[in-house]
């Protein structure tokens, strides 16, 4: 797993065999978790590294 910021929220990028398998992002407000999102849609994941700057 790799930590990242996705759409301004903390996230984990999960890979299998070097390919992105899914992304788990966490939305927080005032120190509380207000949303968990897990994306596995191959069409959305295929654009992830092209459109989103991944950093720690």
Secondary structure, 3 states (H helix, E strand, C coil): CEEEEECCEEEEEEEECCEEEEEEEEEEECCEEEEEEEECCHHHHHCHHHHCCCCC
